[in-house]
Amino acid sequence: MHYGDITDAISVSSLIKKIKPNEIYNLAAQSHV
């Protein structure tokens, strides 16, 4: 599992290029829920 800021497109893109995952799960949630 890798943690990151979903709003930081550059870091998300570089992470995807680096690890080349077969699947991606977005576990981000709204903080007021």
TIZALO-912213 format. One record per residue (C-alpha): x, y, z; residue number from 1. Coordinates in steps of 0.02 Angstrom, whole numbers, plus 32768, in hexadecimal, padded with zeros to 4 digits. Layout:
X / Y / Z / NUM
...
% end
This chain:
8000 / 8000 / 8000 / 1
803D / 80AE / 7FD6 / 2
8002 / 814F / 8026 / 3
7FFA / 81F5 / 7FCD / 4
7F99 / 8292 / 7FA9 / 5
7F17 / 826D / 7F23 / 6
7F17 / 8326 / 7EF3 / 7
7FD1 / 8322 / 7EC9 / 8
7FC9 / 82E6 / 7E15 / 9
8085 / 82E5 / 7DFC / 10
80AA / 8272 / 7E8F / 11
8018 / 81FF / 7E64 / 12
8053 / 81F3 / 7DB0 / 13
8108 / 81D0 / 7DDF / 14
80D3 / 814C / 7E5E / 15
8068 / 80F3 / 7DDC / 16
80F8 / 80F7 / 7D5E / 17
8171 / 80B7 / 7DE2 / 18
810F / 8022 / 7E27 / 19
80A2 / 7FF9 / 7D8E / 20
800F / 7FB4 / 7DF2 / 21
7F8E / 7F3A / 7DAD / 22
7F04 / 7F8C / 7E15 / 23
7EEA / 8034 / 7E69 / 24
7E74 / 8053 / 7EFB / 25
7E47 / 8104 / 7F2F / 26
7E27 / 80FD / 7FEA / 27
7E19 / 81B9 / 7FFE / 28
7D7F / 81FA / 8058 / 29
7D33 / 82A1 / 8082 / 30
7D70 / 82DB / 812B / 31
7CC5 / 8315 / 8168 / 32
7C70 / 826C / 814F / 33
% end
